[in-house]
Amino acid sequence: MTDDNTAEWAPGSSFPSLAYTEATICDCLGIEPETLQALVAVDRVLQVTPGEARPVYPAFQVTDDGSLLSGLDAVICELAGGVDDPWTWWMWLLAHPDYAGGKALWELLRDGETDEVVRAAGRSAWAWRP
């Protein structure tokens, strides 16, 4: 559901990738805003709040079949152990490390490489700790 015809760009032009508004991600997932917030609270959905603006949701976390990206919650849990910053997590998931064969880390999750991405998140979190 991340095709340009169904996606809604979030306000502002400084987002690193396509982002959904609350209304759009709820529509893509077929859920109510209350359910979305419950999923955010348990790190099942990545929510980023740019300053005083309304929250946005990186579009890559919604798969083509309208489900949530499997393994994202485990990755967020690992990353949060190093830094509590959803912007940093978003940027990390967009990274294309050498070992990923030209893919972004979120693409490895999409392709079922969950264990590899979770281990990488743990290593990054460890390096970010003060």
Secondary structure, 3 states (H helix, E strand, C coil): CCCCCCCCCCCCCCCCCCEECHHHHHHHHCCCHHHHHHHHHCCCCCCECCCCCCCEEEHHHECCCCCECCCHHHHHHHHHCCCCCHHHHHHHHHCCCHHHCCCCHHHHHHCCCHHHHHHHHHHHHHHHCC
